[in-house]
Amino acid sequence: MTMEYITLPGDRWDLIAYKSYGTVGQIALEDGQMVNAMSYIVQANPGLKLDSILSEGLLLQVPVIPSAAVKTDPQLLPPWKR
């Protein structure tokens, strides 16, 4: 299952991953497989270029992951939350 996301001015693949999953690092899928958040979105949109900044108004498909399965990379957390 995917949700649609329309790019805003200045959007980047990593920013969309952070907005969608709360991390730009590794996320755990329901089956326990670990994937890179940004790469997961890129793979769901094979017809788009890997530009550093995406054009405004592009329609992206962002795979939906149950929130219970999303794991934040501990290295991205402040020390008191690790």
Rosetta constraint file for C-alpha pairs under 8 A:
AtomPair CA 1 CA 63 HARMONIC 5.96 0.50
AtomPair CA 1 CA 64 HARMONIC 5.76 0.50
AtomPair CA 2 CA 61 HARMONIC 5.75 0.50
AtomPair CA 2 CA 62 HARMONIC 5.16 0.50
AtomPair CA 2 CA 63 HARMONIC 4.15 0.50
AtomPair CA 2 CA 64 HARMONIC 5.10 0.50
AtomPair CA 3 CA 61 HARMONIC 5.71 0.50
AtomPair CA 3 CA 62 HARMONIC 5.22 0.50
AtomPair CA 3 CA 63 HARMONIC 6.37 0.50
AtomPair CA 3 CA 64 HARMONIC 6.45 0.50
AtomPair CA 4 CA 59 HARMONIC 6.57 0.50
AtomPair CA 4 CA 60 HARMONIC 5.66 0.50
AtomPair CA 4 CA 61 HARMONIC 4.87 0.50
AtomPair CA 4 CA 62 HARMONIC 6.16 0.50
AtomPair CA 5 CA 58 HARMONIC 7.99 0.50
AtomPair CA 5 CA 59 HARMONIC 5.76 0.50
AtomPair CA 5 CA 60 HARMONIC 5.05 0.50
AtomPair CA 5 CA 61 HARMONIC 6.32 0.50
AtomPair CA 5 CA 62 HARMONIC 6.82 0.50
AtomPair CA 6 CA 56 HARMONIC 7.69 0.50
AtomPair CA 6 CA 57 HARMONIC 5.40 0.50
AtomPair CA 6 CA 58 HARMONIC 5.37 0.50
AtomPair CA 6 CA 59 HARMONIC 4.64 0.50
AtomPair CA 6 CA 60 HARMONIC 6.16 0.50
AtomPair CA 7 CA 11 HARMONIC 6.04 0.50
AtomPair CA 7 CA 54 HARMONIC 7.13 0.50
AtomPair CA 7 CA 55 HARMONIC 7.01 0.50
AtomPair CA 7 CA 56 HARMONIC 5.13 0.50
AtomPair CA 7 CA 57 HARMONIC 4.99 0.50
AtomPair CA 7 CA 58 HARMONIC 5.23 0.50
AtomPair CA 7 CA 59 HARMONIC 6.69 0.50
AtomPair CA 7 CA 60 HARMONIC 7.48 0.50
AtomPair CA 8 CA 55 HARMONIC 7.76 0.50
AtomPair CA 8 CA 56 HARMONIC 4.99 0.50
AtomPair CA 8 CA 57 HARMONIC 6.36 0.50
AtomPair CA 9 CA 54 HARMONIC 7.82 0.50
AtomPair CA 9 CA 55 HARMONIC 7.03 0.50
AtomPair CA 9 CA 56 HARMONIC 5.07 0.50
AtomPair CA 10 CA 53 HARMONIC 5.89 0.50
AtomPair CA 10 CA 54 HARMONIC 6.82 0.50
AtomPair CA 10 CA 55 HARMONIC 7.78 0.50
AtomPair CA 10 CA 56 HARMONIC 7.53 0.50
AtomPair CA 11 CA 15 HARMONIC 6.27 0.50
AtomPair CA 11 CA 16 HARMONIC 6.78 0.50
AtomPair CA 11 CA 53 HARMONIC 5.84 0.50
AtomPair CA 11 CA 54 HARMONIC 5.66 0.50
AtomPair CA 11 CA 55 HARMONIC 7.72 0.50
AtomPair CA 11 CA 56 HARMONIC 7.60 0.50
AtomPair CA 12 CA 16 HARMONIC 6.28 0.50
AtomPair CA 12 CA 51 HARMONIC 7.87 0.50
AtomPair CA 12 CA 52 HARMONIC 6.05 0.50
AtomPair CA 12 CA 53 HARMONIC 4.84 0.50
AtomPair CA 12 CA 54 HARMONIC 5.67 0.50
AtomPair CA 13 CA 17 HARMONIC 6.28 0.50
AtomPair CA 13 CA 38 HARMONIC 5.98 0.50
AtomPair CA 13 CA 41 HARMONIC 7.69 0.50
AtomPair CA 13 CA 42 HARMONIC 7.36 0.50
AtomPair CA 13 CA 50 HARMONIC 7.90 0.50
AtomPair CA 13 CA 52 HARMONIC 7.56 0.50
AtomPair CA 13 CA 53 HARMONIC 7.72 0.50
AtomPair CA 13 CA 54 HARMONIC 7.60 0.50
AtomPair CA 14 CA 18 HARMONIC 6.21 0.50
AtomPair CA 14 CA 24 HARMONIC 5.79 0.50
AtomPair CA 14 CA 37 HARMONIC 7.97 0.50
AtomPair CA 14 CA 38 HARMONIC 5.42 0.50
AtomPair CA 15 CA 19 HARMONIC 6.14 0.50
AtomPair CA 15 CA 24 HARMONIC 7.62 0.50
AtomPair CA 16 CA 20 HARMONIC 5.95 0.50
AtomPair CA 16 CA 38 HARMONIC 7.69 0.50
AtomPair CA 17 CA 21 HARMONIC 5.72 0.50
AtomPair CA 17 CA 22 HARMONIC 7.12 0.50
AtomPair CA 17 CA 23 HARMONIC 6.50 0.50
AtomPair CA 17 CA 24 HARMONIC 5.70 0.50
AtomPair CA 17 CA 37 HARMONIC 5.65 0.50
AtomPair CA 17 CA 38 HARMONIC 5.15 0.50
AtomPair CA 17 CA 41 HARMONIC 7.04 0.50
AtomPair CA 18 CA 22 HARMONIC 4.48 0.50
AtomPair CA 18 CA 23 HARMONIC 4.54 0.50
AtomPair CA 18 CA 24 HARMONIC 5.32 0.50
AtomPair CA 18 CA 37 HARMONIC 7.92 0.50
AtomPair CA 19 CA 23 HARMONIC 7.78 0.50
AtomPair CA 20 CA 62 HARMONIC 7.74 0.50
AtomPair CA 21 CA 27 HARMONIC 7.97 0.50
AtomPair CA 21 CA 37 HARMONIC 7.15 0.50
AtomPair CA 21 CA 70 HARMONIC 6.84 0.50
AtomPair CA 22 CA 72 HARMONIC 7.05 0.50
AtomPair CA 23 CA 27 HARMONIC 7.80 0.50
AtomPair CA 23 CA 37 HARMONIC 6.95 0.50
AtomPair CA 23 CA 72 HARMONIC 5.88 0.50
AtomPair CA 23 CA 73 HARMONIC 6.98 0.50
AtomPair CA 23 CA 76 HARMONIC 7.83 0.50
AtomPair CA 24 CA 36 HARMONIC 7.20 0.50
AtomPair CA 24 CA 37 HARMONIC 5.49 0.50
AtomPair CA 24 CA 38 HARMONIC 6.07 0.50
AtomPair CA 25 CA 36 HARMONIC 5.53 0.50
AtomPair CA 25 CA 37 HARMONIC 5.79 0.50
AtomPair CA 25 CA 38 HARMONIC 7.61 0.50
AtomPair CA 25 CA 72 HARMONIC 7.28 0.50
AtomPair CA 25 CA 73 HARMONIC 5.77 0.50
AtomPair CA 26 CA 34 HARMONIC 6.10 0.50
AtomPair CA 26 CA 35 HARMONIC 5.36 0.50
AtomPair CA 26 CA 36 HARMONIC 4.48 0.50
AtomPair CA 26 CA 37 HARMONIC 5.83 0.50
AtomPair CA 26 CA 71 HARMONIC 7.24 0.50
AtomPair CA 26 CA 72 HARMONIC 7.08 0.50
AtomPair CA 26 CA 73 HARMONIC 6.09 0.50
AtomPair CA 27 CA 34 HARMONIC 5.52 0.50
AtomPair CA 27 CA 35 HARMONIC 5.48 0.50
AtomPair CA 27 CA 36 HARMONIC 6.18 0.50
AtomPair CA 27 CA 37 HARMONIC 5.95 0.50
AtomPair CA 27 CA 69 HARMONIC 7.66 0.50
AtomPair CA 27 CA 70 HARMONIC 5.39 0.50
AtomPair CA 27 CA 71 HARMONIC 5.15 0.50
AtomPair CA 27 CA 72 HARMONIC 6.71 0.50
AtomPair CA 27 CA 73 HARMONIC 7.67 0.50
AtomPair CA 28 CA 32 HARMONIC 5.53 0.50
AtomPair CA 28 CA 33 HARMONIC 5.62 0.50
AtomPair CA 28 CA 34 HARMONIC 4.52 0.50
AtomPair CA 28 CA 35 HARMONIC 6.49 0.50
AtomPair CA 28 CA 69 HARMONIC 5.68 0.50
AtomPair CA 28 CA 70 HARMONIC 5.59 0.50
AtomPair CA 28 CA 71 HARMONIC 5.86 0.50
AtomPair CA 29 CA 33 HARMONIC 5.35 0.50
AtomPair CA 29 CA 34 HARMONIC 6.29 0.50
AtomPair CA 29 CA 35 HARMONIC 7.47 0.50
AtomPair CA 29 CA 65 HARMONIC 6.74 0.50
AtomPair CA 29 CA 69 HARMONIC 5.84 0.50
AtomPair CA 29 CA 70 HARMONIC 7.08 0.50
AtomPair CA 30 CA 65 HARMONIC 7.53 0.50
AtomPair CA 30 CA 66 HARMONIC 7.53 0.50
AtomPair CA 30 CA 69 HARMONIC 5.78 0.50
AtomPair CA 35 CA 39 HARMONIC 7.52 0.50
AtomPair CA 35 CA 40 HARMONIC 6.68 0.50
AtomPair CA 36 CA 40 HARMONIC 6.06 0.50
AtomPair CA 37 CA 41 HARMONIC 6.67 0.50
AtomPair CA 38 CA 42 HARMONIC 6.28 0.50
AtomPair CA 39 CA 43 HARMONIC 6.00 0.50
AtomPair CA 40 CA 44 HARMONIC 6.48 0.50
AtomPair CA 40 CA 63 HARMONIC 7.55 0.50
AtomPair CA 41 CA 45 HARMONIC 6.63 0.50
AtomPair CA 41 CA 61 HARMONIC 7.27 0.50
AtomPair CA 41 CA 62 HARMONIC 5.54 0.50
AtomPair CA 41 CA 63 HARMONIC 6.68 0.50
AtomPair CA 42 CA 46 HARMONIC 6.60 0.50
AtomPair CA 42 CA 48 HARMONIC 7.95 0.50
AtomPair CA 42 CA 50 HARMONIC 7.84 0.50
AtomPair CA 44 CA 61 HARMONIC 6.16 0.50
AtomPair CA 44 CA 62 HARMONIC 6.73 0.50
AtomPair CA 44 CA 63 HARMONIC 7.02 0.50
AtomPair CA 45 CA 60 HARMONIC 6.45 0.50
AtomPair CA 45 CA 61 HARMONIC 6.31 0.50
AtomPair CA 54 CA 58 HARMONIC 7.71 0.50
AtomPair CA 65 CA 69 HARMONIC 6.70 0.50
AtomPair CA 65 CA 70 HARMONIC 6.89 0.50
AtomPair CA 66 CA 70 HARMONIC 6.94 0.50
AtomPair CA 72 CA 76 HARMONIC 7.47 0.50
AtomPair CA 72 CA 77 HARMONIC 7.86 0.50
AtomPair CA 73 CA 77 HARMONIC 7.18 0.50
AtomPair CA 74 CA 82 HARMONIC 5.81 0.50
AtomPair CA 75 CA 82 HARMONIC 7.77 0.50
AtomPair CA 77 CA 81 HARMONIC 6.04 0.50
AtomPair CA 77 CA 82 HARMONIC 6.22 0.50
AtomPair CA 78 CA 82 HARMONIC 6.76 0.50
